[in-house]
């Protein structure tokens, strides 16, 4: 169990360092990624988190515009932190074993900015 806690700390530390290197608040980013992946639009994310809609849009735009390695490390890192210790061992054992795919576009609601 101690090994899993060390791995959790390692993933969290790397995630926080990478988010900060891109000028992003790691806690906000994790919440935004989680809610966006669960299908919430920009306004709903803003309402649930207390983060302005403009900041939500800015974070997702910055995430989309970064290189694919950092994109995937942040998205996967956020997911691992949210999922907890159970999946972290798997991720750490596989890291570096393959190149991540190109970053897919983050879904948008497709309507006007009012509905995002």
N, C-alpha and C positions, 0 to 999 in steps of 0.2 A: 504493500500500500504506500509506503514511503516513496518508492520509485515513481508511482503514479503521481504523487503530489509534486515531486521534483519535475516531472514532465509537464504537469499542469503549469507550474511556475515558469518553466522554460518557454512554453507556448505563449503564455500571457505576457512575459517580458518582451519577447520578440514582437508580438503584436503591438504592444504599447510603444516600443521604440520605433517601429515602422510607421505607425499612425502619426506619432509626433514628428518624425522626419518629414512627413508631408504636411505638417501644420494642422493636423486634425486632432480633436479631442477624442481619445480612444473610447471613452465610455459612450459619448454621443454617437460615434461611428458604429459601435457595436449595436446600439439600440436601433439606429436607422437601418442598418443592414438587416437585422432580424425582422423588423416590421415590414420592410420593403419586400423581403423574401416571402413573407406571409401574406403578401398581396395588398398591403395598405398603400393608399396614395399619399402624396406629399402632405396634403392638408390633414389627413388622418394621423400621419406620423407626428406632425407638429402638435396636434391637439393632444395626443397620448403622451408625448415626451416633454412638452413645454418648450421645445426648441422651435424657433420661428420657422415658418414655411420656407422663407428665403434661405436660411441656413441649411435646412434639409436638402433643398434643391442644389445648393452650392456643394455640399458634401458629396452628393451622388454624382454631380458633374465632375468634381475633382477625382472621384474614384474611377469614373469611366475614362478620364483622360490620362491616368497614370499608366506606366508600362505594365505589360501583362503579368510579369512576375510579381510585382508589388500588389497589383490588383488581386491576384489569386491568393497571395499570402495574407492579405487583409481579410478577404471574404472568407477564406477557409479558416483563418485564425479566429475570426469572430464566431463562426459556426462552432468551432471546437470549444471555445470558451463557453458558449451558450449551452452546448451539449454536455459539457462536463468531462470528467476524468475517463469515462468508459471508452471513448473513441480516441482519446489522445495518444495512447500507445500505438494504435494502428497508424495514425498520421506520422508520428515520429519515426516509426520503423520504415515507412515508405518514402520519407522525404529524400529528395535528390535522386529518386529512382527513375524519374521520367520528367520530361519537360511539360509544364502545364499547357493546356490548350489555349488558344487565343481567347481573350476575354470577350464573353458574349455581351451584347448590349443589356443594360439594366432595363427591365420593362417599364414603360410609362403607361399612363392610363389612356393615352391616345386622344384625349379631348383637349379642351382649351387649358391653359395654365390654371384656370380657376378650379378644375377638377383633379388636378394632379396632387 
